[in-house]
């Protein structure tokens, strides 16, 4: 199996400029490659694993119009609402 083509240098410039990272985690690199190649993918990472970077960085370097929908805020609100509903005070849920 041939080695994958190198990622565009503009990607690393954007990652350093906008996110402050000098490199990517291996799973991030795989996810970004899939995105830039136009492939669908399912990427499962833990909290803090860098998921947002995987869809935002390709959008920055691809050019043109890209719509990125991030459910993070809605997910956090849903979690707080559910904790509040079962009696966990909001101050403890933050």
Gaussian input, Z-matrix of N, CA and C with variables (Angstrom, degrees):
# hf/3-21g

backbone

0 1
 N
 C     1     B1
 C     2     B2     1     A1
 N     3     B3     2     A2     1     D1
 C     4     B4     3     A3     2     D2
 C     5     B5     4     A4     3     D3
 N     6     B6     5     A5     4     D4
 C     7     B7     6     A6     5     D5
 C     8     B8     7     A7     6     D6
 N     9     B9     8     A8     7     D7
 C    10    B10     9     A9     8     D8
 C    11    B11    10    A10     9     D9
 N    12    B12    11    A11    10    D10
 C    13    B13    12    A12    11    D11
 C    14    B14    13    A13    12    D12
 N    15    B15    14    A14    13    D13
 C    16    B16    15    A15    14    D14
 C    17    B17    16    A16    15    D15
 N    18    B18    17    A17    16    D16
 C    19    B19    18    A18    17    D17
 C    20    B20    19    A19    18    D18
 N    21    B21    20    A20    19    D19
 C    22    B22    21    A21    20    D20
 C    23    B23    22    A22    21    D21
 N    24    B24    23    A23    22    D22
 C    25    B25    24    A24    23    D23
 C    26    B26    25    A25    24    D24
 N    27    B27    26    A26    25    D25
 C    28    B28    27    A27    26    D26
 C    29    B29    28    A28    27    D27
 N    30    B30    29    A29    28    D28
 C    31    B31    30    A30    29    D29
 C    32    B32    31    A31    30    D30
 N    33    B33    32    A32    31    D31
 C    34    B34    33    A33    32    D32
 C    35    B35    34    A34    33    D33
 N    36    B36    35    A35    34    D34
 C    37    B37    36    A36    35    D35
 C    38    B38    37    A37    36    D36
 N    39    B39    38    A38    37    D37
 C    40    B40    39    A39    38    D38
 C    41    B41    40    A40    39    D39
 N    42    B42    41    A41    40    D40
 C    43    B43    42    A42    41    D41
 C    44    B44    43    A43    42    D42
 N    45    B45    44    A44    43    D43
 C    46    B46    45    A45    44    D44
 C    47    B47    46    A46    45    D45
 N    48    B48    47    A47    46    D46
 C    49    B49    48    A48    47    D47
 C    50    B50    49    A49    48    D48
 N    51    B51    50    A50    49    D49
 C    52    B52    51    A51    50    D50
 C    53    B53    52    A52    51    D51
 N    54    B54    53    A53    52    D52
 C    55    B55    54    A54    53    D53
 C    56    B56    55    A55    54    D54
 N    57    B57    56    A56    55    D55
 C    58    B58    57    A57    56    D56
 C    59    B59    58    A58    57    D57
 N    60    B60    59    A59    58    D58
 C    61    B61    60    A60    59    D59
 C    62    B62    61    A61    60    D60
 N    63    B63    62    A62    61    D61
 C    64    B64    63    A63    62    D62
 C    65    B65    64    A64    63    D63
 N    66    B66    65    A65    64    D64
 C    67    B67    66    A66    65    D65
 C    68    B68    67    A67    66    D66
 N    69    B69    68    A68    67    D67
 C    70    B70    69    A69    68    D68
 C    71    B71    70    A70    69    D69
 N    72    B72    71    A71    70    D70
 C    73    B73    72    A72    71    D71
 C    74    B74    73    A73    72    D72
 N    75    B75    74    A74    73    D73
 C    76    B76    75    A75    74    D74
 C    77    B77    76    A76    75    D75
 N    78    B78    77    A77    76    D76
 C    79    B79    78    A78    77    D77
 C    80    B80    79    A79    78    D78
 N    81    B81    80    A80    79    D79
 C    82    B82    81    A81    80    D80
 C    83    B83    82    A82    81    D81
 N    84    B84    83    A83    82    D82
 C    85    B85    84    A84    83    D83
 C    86    B86    85    A85    84    D84
 N    87    B87    86    A86    85    D85
 C    88    B88    87    A87    86    D86
 C    89    B89    88    A88    87    D87
 N    90    B90    89    A89    88    D88
 C    91    B91    90    A90    89    D89
 C    92    B92    91    A91    90    D90
 N    93    B93    92    A92    91    D91
 C    94    B94    93    A93    92    D92
 C    95    B95    94    A94    93    D93
 N    96    B96    95    A95    94    D94
 C    97    B97    96    A96    95    D95
 C    98    B98    97    A97    96    D96
 N    99    B99    98    A98    97    D97
 C   100   B100    99    A99    98    D98
 C   101   B101   100   A100    99    D99
 N   102   B102   101   A101   100   D100
 C   103   B103   102   A102   101   D101
 C   104   B104   103   A103   102   D102
 N   105   B105   104   A104   103   D103
 C   106   B106   105   A105   104   D104
 C   107   B107   106   A106   105   D105
 N   108   B108   107   A107   106   D106
 C   109   B109   108   A108   107   D107
 C   110   B110   109   A109   108   D108
 N   111   B111   110   A110   109   D109
 C   112   B112   111   A111   110   D110
 C   113   B113   112   A112   111   D111
 N   114   B114   113   A113   112   D112
 C   115   B115   114   A114   113   D113
 C   116   B116   115   A115   114   D114
 N   117   B117   116   A116   115   D115
 C   118   B118   117   A117   116   D116
 C   119   B119   118   A118   117   D117
 N   120   B120   119   A119   118   D118
 C   121   B121   120   A120   119   D119
 C   122   B122   121   A121   120   D120
 N   123   B123   122   A122   121   D121
 C   124   B124   123   A123   122   D122
 C   125   B125   124   A124   123   D123
 N   126   B126   125   A125   124   D124
 C   127   B127   126   A126   125   D125
 C   128   B128   127   A127   126   D126
 N   129   B129   128   A128   127   D127
 C   130   B130   129   A129   128   D128
 C   131   B131   130   A130   129   D129
 N   132   B132   131   A131   130   D130
 C   133   B133   132   A132   131   D131
 C   134   B134   133   A133   132   D132
 N   135   B135   134   A134   133   D133
 C   136   B136   135   A135   134   D134
 C   137   B137   136   A136   135   D135
 N   138   B138   137   A137   136   D136
 C   139   B139   138   A138   137   D137
 C   140   B140   139   A139   138   D138
 N   141   B141   140   A140   139   D139
 C   142   B142   141   A141   140   D140
 C   143   B143   142   A142   141   D141
 N   144   B144   143   A143   142   D142
 C   145   B145   144   A144   143   D143
 C   146   B146   145   A145   144   D144
 N   147   B147   146   A146   145   D145
 C   148   B148   147   A147   146   D146
 C   149   B149   148   A148   147   D147
 N   150   B150   149   A149   148   D148
 C   151   B151   150   A150   149   D149
 C   152   B152   151   A151   150   D150
 N   153   B153   152   A152   151   D151
 C   154   B154   153   A153   152   D152
 C   155   B155   154   A154   153   D153
 N   156   B156   155   A155   154   D154
 C   157   B157   156   A156   155   D155
 C   158   B158   157   A157   156   D156
 N   159   B159   158   A158   157   D157
 C   160   B160   159   A159   158   D158
 C   161   B161   160   A160   159   D159
 N   162   B162   161   A161   160   D160
 C   163   B163   162   A162   161   D161
 C   164   B164   163   A163   162   D162
 N   165   B165   164   A164   163   D163
 C   166   B166   165   A165   164   D164
 C   167   B167   166   A166   165   D165
 N   168   B168   167   A167   166   D166
 C   169   B169   168   A168   167   D167
 C   170   B170   169   A169   168   D168
 N   171   B171   170   A170   169   D169
 C   172   B172   171   A171   170   D170
 C   173   B173   172   A172   171   D171
 N   174   B174   173   A173   172   D172
 C   175   B175   174   A174   173   D173
 C   176   B176   175   A175   174   D174
 N   177   B177   176   A176   175   D175
 C   178   B178   177   A177   176   D176
 C   179   B179   178   A178   177   D177
 N   180   B180   179   A179   178   D178
 C   181   B181   180   A180   179   D179
 C   182   B182   181   A181   180   D180
 N   183   B183   182   A182   181   D181
 C   184   B184   183   A183   182   D182
 C   185   B185   184   A184   183   D183
 N   186   B186   185   A185   184   D184
 C   187   B187   186   A186   185   D185
 C   188   B188   187   A187   186   D186
 N   189   B189   188   A188   187   D187
 C   190   B190   189   A189   188   D188
 C   191   B191   190   A190   189   D189
 N   192   B192   191   A191   190   D190
 C   193   B193   192   A192   191   D191
 C   194   B194   193   A193   192   D192
 N   195   B195   194   A194   193   D193
 C   196   B196   195   A195   194   D194
 C   197   B197   196   A196   195   D195
 N   198   B198   197   A197   196   D196
 C   199   B199   198   A198   197   D197
 C   200   B200   199   A199   198   D198
 N   201   B201   200   A200   199   D199
 C   202   B202   201   A201   200   D200
 C   203   B203   202   A202   201   D201
 N   204   B204   203   A203   202   D202
 C   205   B205   204   A204   203   D203
 C   206   B206   205   A205   204   D204
 N   207   B207   206   A206   205   D205
 C   208   B208   207   A207   206   D206
 C   209   B209   208   A208   207   D207
 N   210   B210   209   A209   208   D208
 C   211   B211   210   A210   209   D209
 C   212   B212   211   A211   210   D210
 N   213   B213   212   A212   211   D211
 C   214   B214   213   A213   212   D212
 C   215   B215   214   A214   213   D213
 N   216   B216   215   A215   214   D214
 C   217   B217   216   A216   215   D215
 C   218   B218   217   A217   216   D216
 N   219   B219   218   A218   217   D217
 C   220   B220   219   A219   218   D218
 C   221   B221   220   A220   219   D219
 N   222   B222   221   A221   220   D220
 C   223   B223   222   A222   221   D221
 C   224   B224   223   A223   222   D222
 N   225   B225   224   A224   223   D223
 C   226   B226   225   A225   224   D224
 C   227   B227   226   A226   225   D225
 N   228   B228   227   A227   226   D226
 C   229   B229   228   A228   227   D227
 C   230   B230   229   A229   228   D228
 N   231   B231   230   A230   229   D229
 C   232   B232   231   A231   230   D230
 C   233   B233   232   A232   231   D231
 N   234   B234   233   A233   232   D232
 C   235   B235   234   A234   233   D233
 C   236   B236   235   A235   234   D234
 N   237   B237   236   A236   235   D235
 C   238   B238   237   A237   236   D236
 C   239   B239   238   A238   237   D237
 N   240   B240   239   A239   238   D238
 C   241   B241   240   A240   239   D239
 C   242   B242   241   A241   240   D240
 N   243   B243   242   A242   241   D241
 C   244   B244   243   A243   242   D242
 C   245   B245   244   A244   243   D243
 N   246   B246   245   A245   244   D244
 C   247   B247   246   A246   245   D245
 C   248   B248   247   A247   246   D246
 N   249   B249   248   A248   247   D247
 C   250   B250   249   A249   248   D248
 C   251   B251   250   A250   249   D249
 N   252   B252   251   A251   250   D250
 C   253   B253   252   A252   251   D251
 C   254   B254   253   A253   252   D252
 N   255   B255   254   A254   253   D253
 C   256   B256   255   A255   254   D254
 C   257   B257   256   A256   255   D255
 N   258   B258   257   A257   256   D256
 C   259   B259   258   A258   257   D257
 C   260   B260   259   A259   258   D258
 N   261   B261   260   A260   259   D259
 C   262   B262   261   A261   260   D260
 C   263   B263   262   A262   261   D261
 N   264   B264   263   A263   262   D262
 C   265   B265   264   A264   263   D263
 C   266   B266   265   A265   264   D264
 N   267   B267   266   A266   265   D265
 C   268   B268   267   A267   266   D266
 C   269   B269   268   A268   267   D267
 N   270   B270   269   A269   268   D268
 C   271   B271   270   A270   269   D269
 C   272   B272   271   A271   270   D270
 N   273   B273   272   A272   271   D271
 C   274   B274   273   A273   272   D272
 C   275   B275   274   A274   273   D273
 N   276   B276   275   A275   274   D274
 C   277   B277   276   A276   275   D275
 C   278   B278   277   A277   276   D276
 N   279   B279   278   A278   277   D277
 C   280   B280   279   A279   278   D278
 C   281   B281   280   A280   279   D279

   B1=1.4500
   B2=1.5259
   B3=1.3239
   B4=1.4658
   B5=1.5324
   B6=1.3069
   B7=1.4682
   B8=1.5214
   B9=1.3474
   B10=1.4603
   B11=1.5209
   B12=1.3197
   B13=1.4677
   B14=1.5252
   B15=1.3159
   B16=1.4647
   B17=1.5252
   B18=1.3106
   B19=1.4681
   B20=1.5175
   B21=1.3211
   B22=1.4678
   B23=1.5294
   B24=1.3356
   B25=1.4673
   B26=1.5277
   B27=1.3400
   B28=1.4660
   B29=1.5257
   B30=1.3375
   B31=1.4540
   B32=1.5250
   B33=1.3175
   B34=1.4746
   B35=1.5272
   B36=1.3256
   B37=1.4685
   B38=1.5323
   B39=1.3276
   B40=1.4653
   B41=1.5259
   B42=1.3218
   B43=1.4672
   B44=1.5285
   B45=1.3095
   B46=1.4706
   B47=1.5282
   B48=1.3226
   B49=1.4623
   B50=1.5256
   B51=1.3299
   B52=1.4627
   B53=1.5242
   B54=1.3269
   B55=1.4655
   B56=1.5240
   B57=1.3193
   B58=1.4594
   B59=1.5174
   B60=1.3297
   B61=1.4680
   B62=1.5230
   B63=1.3286
   B64=1.4606
   B65=1.5257
   B66=1.3259
   B67=1.4666
   B68=1.5172
   B69=1.3216
   B70=1.4636
   B71=1.5205
   B72=1.3010
   B73=1.4651
   B74=1.5272
   B75=1.3266
   B76=1.4761
   B77=1.5280
   B78=1.3310
   B79=1.4603
   B80=1.5319
   B81=1.3337
   B82=1.4704
   B83=1.5251
   B84=1.3083
   B85=1.4661
   B86=1.5309
   B87=1.3295
   B88=1.4637
   B89=1.5310
   B90=1.3117
   B91=1.4673
   B92=1.5249
   B93=1.3101
   B94=1.4656
   B95=1.5229
   B96=1.3276
   B97=1.4730
   B98=1.5290
   B99=1.3292
   B100=1.4676
   B101=1.5255
   B102=1.3155
   B103=1.4609
   B104=1.5210
   B105=1.3143
   B106=1.4623
   B107=1.5236
   B108=1.3344
   B109=1.4641
   B110=1.5259
   B111=1.3399
   B112=1.4513
   B113=1.5166
   B114=1.3334
   B115=1.4680
   B116=1.5282
   B117=1.3058
   B118=1.4544
   B119=1.5199
   B120=1.3260
   B121=1.4586
   B122=1.5134
   B123=1.3068
   B124=1.4501
   B125=1.5179
   B126=1.3151
   B127=1.4557
   B128=1.5247
   B129=1.3135
   B130=1.4566
   B131=1.5231
   B132=1.3327
   B133=1.4678
   B134=1.5151
   B135=1.3179
   B136=1.4673
   B137=1.5209
   B138=1.3114
   B139=1.4593
   B140=1.5227
   B141=1.3144
   B142=1.4565
   B143=1.5140
   B144=1.3324
   B145=1.4591
   B146=1.5188
   B147=1.3281
   B148=1.4571
   B149=1.5145
   B150=1.3375
   B151=1.4674
   B152=1.5244
   B153=1.3179
   B154=1.4714
   B155=1.5217
   B156=1.2996
   B157=1.4649
   B158=1.5307
   B159=1.3264
   B160=1.4669
   B161=1.5154
   B162=1.3387
   B163=1.4612
   B164=1.5109
   B165=1.3233
   B166=1.4606
   B167=1.5342
   B168=1.3201
   B169=1.4695
   B170=1.5327
   B171=1.3431
   B172=1.4659
   B173=1.5188
   B174=1.3326
   B175=1.4664
   B176=1.5208
   B177=1.3301
   B178=1.4698
   B179=1.5301
   B180=1.3218
   B181=1.4777
   B182=1.5234
   B183=1.3175
   B184=1.4580
   B185=1.5257
   B186=1.3181
   B187=1.4536
   B188=1.5115
   B189=1.2948
   B190=1.4546
   B191=1.5172
   B192=1.2980
   B193=1.4530
   B194=1.5172
   B195=1.3077
   B196=1.4574
   B197=1.5141
   B198=1.3093
   B199=1.4591
   B200=1.5164
   B201=1.3243
   B202=1.4612
   B203=1.5188
   B204=1.3150
   B205=1.4573
   B206=1.5185
   B207=1.3215
   B208=1.4568
   B209=1.5194
   B210=1.3262
   B211=1.4583
   B212=1.5278
   B213=1.3094
   B214=1.4641
   B215=1.5252
   B216=1.3195
   B217=1.4588
   B218=1.5260
   B219=1.3298
   B220=1.4629
   B221=1.5262
   B222=1.3217
   B223=1.4532
   B224=1.5305
   B225=1.3298
   B226=1.4668
   B227=1.5240
   B228=1.3373
   B229=1.4584
   B230=1.5210
   B231=1.3169
   B232=1.4560
   B233=1.5288
   B234=1.3370
   B235=1.4607
   B236=1.5277
   B237=1.3264
   B238=1.4675
   B239=1.5232
   B240=1.3410
   B241=1.4608
   B242=1.5284
   B243=1.3261
   B244=1.4669
   B245=1.5206
   B246=1.3263
   B247=1.4607
   B248=1.5242
   B249=1.3247
   B250=1.4656
   B251=1.5291
   B252=1.3361
   B253=1.4586
   B254=1.5345
   B255=1.3265
   B256=1.4707
   B257=1.5216
   B258=1.3530
   B259=1.4522
   B260=1.5197
   B261=1.3061
   B262=1.4644
   B263=1.5200
   B264=1.3431
   B265=1.4740
   B266=1.5176
   B267=1.3288
   B268=1.4703
   B269=1.5166
   B270=1.3272
   B271=1.4653
   B272=1.5294
   B273=1.3247
   B274=1.4672
   B275=1.5209
   B276=1.3181
   B277=1.4629
   B278=1.5154
   B279=1.3083
   B280=1.4547
   B281=1.4670
   A1=108.19
   A2=117.97
   A3=120.04
   A4=110.88
   A5=114.50
   A6=120.48
   A7=109.21
   A8=117.09
   A9=118.83
   A10=110.95
   A11=115.08
   A12=119.91
   A13=108.95
   A14=116.61
   A15=118.49
   A16=111.18
   A17=115.16
   A18=119.93
   A19=108.81
   A20=118.03
   A21=120.46
   A22=111.04
   A23=117.51
   A24=120.58
   A25=112.45
   A26=117.19
   A27=120.60
   A28=111.42
   A29=117.00
   A30=120.33
   A31=110.17
   A32=116.87
   A33=120.62
   A34=111.15
   A35=116.76
   A36=120.57
   A37=108.86
   A38=116.76
   A39=121.01
   A40=111.49
   A41=116.72
   A42=120.56
   A43=110.38
   A44=117.02
   A45=120.31
   A46=110.96
   A47=116.53
   A48=120.77
   A49=112.49
   A50=116.65
   A51=120.59
   A52=114.29
   A53=117.42
   A54=120.14
   A55=112.87
   A56=117.83
   A57=120.89
   A58=115.27
   A59=117.81
   A60=120.62
   A61=110.15
   A62=115.89
   A63=120.24
   A64=112.13
   A65=116.72
   A66=120.46
   A67=109.41
   A68=115.09
   A69=121.98
   A70=109.41
   A71=116.71
   A72=121.10
   A73=107.03
   A74=118.13
   A75=119.51
   A76=113.76
   A77=118.66
   A78=120.26
   A79=110.83
   A80=116.85
   A81=119.61
   A82=109.74
   A83=115.76
   A84=119.89
   A85=110.31
   A86=117.62
   A87=120.87
   A88=110.67
   A89=116.69
   A90=120.62
   A91=110.83
   A92=117.28
   A93=121.41
   A94=110.51
   A95=117.00
   A96=120.34
   A97=110.44
   A98=116.06
   A99=120.37
   A100=110.10
   A101=116.71
   A102=120.73
   A103=111.50
   A104=116.50
   A105=120.44
   A106=112.08
   A107=116.32
   A108=120.76
   A109=111.85
   A110=116.69
   A111=120.45
   A112=114.06
   A113=117.06
   A114=120.33
   A115=110.22
   A116=116.08
   A117=121.29
   A118=107.77
   A119=116.24
   A120=118.51
   A121=110.10
   A122=115.13
   A123=122.95
   A124=105.83
   A125=116.57
   A126=121.42
   A127=107.85
   A128=116.60
   A129=121.52
   A130=107.40
   A131=115.29
   A132=121.41
   A133=108.47
   A134=116.71
   A135=119.30
   A136=111.25
   A137=115.83
   A138=120.56
   A139=108.24
   A140=116.33
   A141=120.80
   A142=113.94
   A143=117.41
   A144=121.47
   A145=114.76
   A146=116.60
   A147=119.58
   A148=114.95
   A149=116.61
   A150=120.12
   A151=111.84
   A152=116.88
   A153=120.19
   A154=110.99
   A155=116.73
   A156=121.45
   A157=110.79
   A158=116.70
   A159=120.97
   A160=113.32
   A161=117.87
   A162=117.80
   A163=112.87
   A164=117.79
   A165=119.57
   A166=111.64
   A167=118.34
   A168=120.92
   A169=112.12
   A170=119.61
   A171=117.96
   A172=112.24
   A173=117.22
   A174=120.37
   A175=110.89
   A176=117.02
   A177=121.20
   A178=110.78
   A179=117.15
   A180=119.48
   A181=113.81
   A182=118.04
   A183=120.28
   A184=112.03
   A185=117.38
   A186=120.30
   A187=110.31
   A188=115.79
   A189=119.70
   A190=110.24
   A191=115.54
   A192=122.13
   A193=110.08
   A194=116.31
   A195=122.37
   A196=107.67
   A197=116.79
   A198=121.34
   A199=107.45
   A200=116.14
   A201=122.28
   A202=106.86
   A203=115.94
   A204=121.07
   A205=107.18
   A206=115.15
   A207=120.35
   A208=109.58
   A209=117.92
   A210=120.22
   A211=113.67
   A212=118.97
   A213=121.39
   A214=112.78
   A215=119.05
   A216=121.19
   A217=109.92
   A218=117.50
   A219=120.64
   A220=110.42
   A221=117.62
   A222=121.47
   A223=110.66
   A224=117.14
   A225=120.31
   A226=110.48
   A227=117.99
   A228=121.26
   A229=109.79
   A230=117.48
   A231=121.76
   A232=110.66
   A233=117.01
   A234=120.40
   A235=111.05
   A236=117.28
   A237=120.87
   A238=109.97
   A239=118.05
   A240=121.26
   A241=111.13
   A242=117.25
   A243=120.77
   A244=111.54
   A245=117.65
   A246=120.15
   A247=111.07
   A248=116.61
   A249=121.21
   A250=109.94
   A251=116.86
   A252=122.06
   A253=111.93
   A254=117.82
   A255=119.70
   A256=112.68
   A257=116.35
   A258=119.60
   A259=116.43
   A260=118.28
   A261=120.02
   A262=107.28
   A263=117.99
   A264=119.59
   A265=111.55
   A266=116.10
   A267=121.11
   A268=112.26
   A269=118.23
   A270=120.22
   A271=110.64
   A272=117.83
   A273=120.63
   A274=111.33
   A275=116.70
   A276=120.77
   A277=113.05
   A278=118.31
   A279=120.58
   A280=112.57
   D1=126.52
   D2=-177.88
   D3=-70.16
   D4=154.24
   D5=177.24
   D6=-66.89
   D7=145.51
   D8=179.22
   D9=-66.49
   D10=151.78
   D11=178.16
   D12=-64.07
   D13=148.65
   D14=178.97
   D15=-64.06
   D16=148.14
   D17=175.79
   D18=-70.91
   D19=151.57
   D20=-178.76
   D21=-62.86
   D22=136.05
   D23=178.71
   D24=-54.61
   D25=-31.87
   D26=179.40
   D27=-59.98
   D28=-29.14
   D29=178.77
   D30=-63.88
   D31=-46.52
   D32=-178.65
   D33=-68.67
   D34=-33.57
   D35=175.53
   D36=-63.40
   D37=-45.83
   D38=-179.72
   D39=-65.24
   D40=-41.98
   D41=179.91
   D42=-62.61
   D43=-42.08
   D44=178.14
   D45=-67.60
   D46=-44.29
   D47=-176.43
   D48=-67.53
   D49=-47.60
   D50=-172.00
   D51=-92.24
   D52=-28.33
   D53=-176.75
   D54=-116.66
   D55=-12.59
   D56=177.47
   D57=77.07
   D58=19.66
   D59=179.80
   D60=-106.25
   D61=143.49
   D62=178.83
   D63=-97.69
   D64=-6.85
   D65=179.01
   D66=-152.57
   D67=171.65
   D68=178.18
   D69=-113.79
   D70=151.62
   D71=170.97
   D72=-72.80
   D73=152.58
   D74=-178.06
   D75=-54.91
   D76=-42.92
   D77=-179.45
   D78=-67.97
   D79=-33.73
   D80=175.99
   D81=-63.91
   D82=-44.09
   D83=-179.64
   D84=-60.66
   D85=-42.87
   D86=179.25
   D87=-63.36
   D88=-43.84
   D89=-179.11
   D90=-65.56
   D91=-41.26
   D92=179.76
   D93=-66.93
   D94=-40.25
   D95=176.44
   D96=-58.57
   D97=-44.69
   D98=-179.56
   D99=-62.30
   D100=-43.32
   D101=179.90
   D102=-63.29
   D103=-47.87
   D104=-178.91
   D105=-65.13
   D106=-27.04
   D107=177.90
   D108=-84.08
   D109=-3.10
   D110=179.30
   D111=79.24
   D112=17.31
   D113=-179.63
   D114=-91.21
   D115=146.59
   D116=172.04
   D117=-74.79
   D118=147.99
   D119=177.63
   D120=-154.09
   D121=155.99
   D122=173.37
   D123=-117.71
   D124=118.12
   D125=-177.50
   D126=-118.03
   D127=120.98
   D128=179.62
   D129=-112.20
   D130=120.73
   D131=-179.74
   D132=-137.77
   D133=154.66
   D134=176.75
   D135=-72.49
   D136=166.87
   D137=173.68
   D138=-55.31
   D139=131.79
   D140=-178.74
   D141=83.28
   D142=6.17
   D143=-177.85
   D144=-80.10
   D145=-9.58
   D146=177.42
   D147=96.12
   D148=28.85
   D149=-179.75
   D150=-62.72
   D151=-44.00
   D152=-176.85
   D153=-57.61
   D154=-41.21
   D155=178.60
   D156=-58.91
   D157=-34.42
   D158=-176.86
   D159=-65.03
   D160=-30.09
   D161=177.98
   D162=-105.90
   D163=-20.82
   D164=-179.68
   D165=-81.53
   D166=-41.49
   D167=-177.47
   D168=-62.18
   D169=-46.56
   D170=176.58
   D171=-59.50
   D172=-36.50
   D173=179.33
   D174=-63.57
   D175=-36.43
   D176=-179.26
   D177=-67.02
   D178=-42.36
   D179=-174.18
   D180=-90.69
   D181=-16.44
   D182=-176.52
   D183=-68.71
   D184=-33.24
   D185=-177.11
   D186=81.99
   D187=165.63
   D188=-177.73
   D189=74.47
   D190=-162.01
   D191=-177.89
   D192=-96.18
   D193=128.18
   D194=174.90
   D195=-131.72
   D196=132.39
   D197=176.96
   D198=-103.08
   D199=122.04
   D200=177.73
   D201=-114.90
   D202=121.25
   D203=178.57
   D204=-110.56
   D205=118.61
   D206=-178.96
   D207=-113.69
   D208=119.06
   D209=-178.22
   D210=-85.89
   D211=10.47
   D212=-172.12
   D213=-58.42
   D214=-49.45
   D215=-177.96
   D216=-62.95
   D217=-44.09
   D218=178.48
   D219=-61.82
   D220=-39.87
   D221=178.89
   D222=-64.36
   D223=-44.75
   D224=179.41
   D225=-62.80
   D226=-42.61
   D227=179.47
   D228=-62.94
   D229=-43.40
   D230=179.14
   D231=-60.12
   D232=-41.91
   D233=179.57
   D234=-64.59
   D235=-44.48
   D236=178.80
   D237=-64.05
   D238=-44.10
   D239=179.17
   D240=-59.89
   D241=-42.91
   D242=179.86
   D243=-66.69
   D244=-40.53
   D245=177.31
   D246=-64.91
   D247=-41.10
   D248=177.88
   D249=-62.76
   D250=-42.36
   D251=-179.52
   D252=-60.38
   D253=-34.15
   D254=-179.29
   D255=-93.05
   D256=8.86
   D257=171.63
   D258=100.60
   D259=4.46
   D260=176.05
   D261=-82.24
   D262=121.73
   D263=-178.33
   D264=-60.56
   D265=146.48
   D266=-179.17
   D267=-55.29
   D268=-39.21
   D269=-177.70
   D270=-62.83
   D271=-31.55
   D272=178.19
   D273=-81.98
   D274=-21.18
   D275=-177.16
   D276=-83.44
   D277=-9.97
   D278=-177.40
   D279=-78.93

